[in-house]
Amino acid sequence: MAAWEVVLVRHGETEWSRSGRHTGVTDLPLTAEGRRQAEALPGRLAGRRFALVLSSPLSRALDTCRLAGLGDRVQPRDDLREWDYGEYEGETTAEIRRGRPGWYLFADGCPGGEDAASVGARVDRVIAEVRSVDGDVAVFGHGHCLRVLAARWLDLPPSRGGSFGLSTGTLSVLGYERSSPVLWLWNEAA
């Protein structure tokens, strides 16, 4: 049987997520607010038994997982790393658009980094693993990567991840209605 529900958890706030800077490969710690967001998660996850707990290997995701009470079971996956923003790492969308008007991450990708199809290929491997599990799965990761994962779960192109806004320290739930993949909950603060 495939995974019953997949709980996606976006890491808590960092300095760069607060200021809107694209944070892919830079490994930033959680802010005090980010830690507070993560510490609110155990109550929201109470009563759930996870057959598998996955996380990006970056500290902001792993620390969120640990503060949520699941760090003792977490298995890091490189495929859950955030989008590689290449030359745009650390820049805001407004800064990028000064040099490239109309730029849109999900359509245009990043020079020296990834495009939506590349991120989609990574999350497709995660989805295949998740769907092989008998039971609920928790996945801790990053905003843009998890948005692409949601699109791919629903069999949408990776670029459609842009349609799913995702705040820090939130959880979302993917699952099935009968045998069809569905989105049960999206972007809920703990």
Buried (B, 14 or more C-beta within 10 A) or exposed (E): EBBEBBBBBBBBBBEBBEEEBBBBBBEBEBBEBBBBBBBBBEEBBEEEEBBBBBBBBBBBBBBBBBBBBBBEEBEBBEBBBBBBBBEBBBBBEEBBEEEEEEBEBBEBBBEEBBBBEBBBBBBBEBBEBBBEBEBBBBBBBBBBBBBBBBBBBBEBEBBBBBEBEBEBBBBBBBBBEEEEBEBEBBBEEB
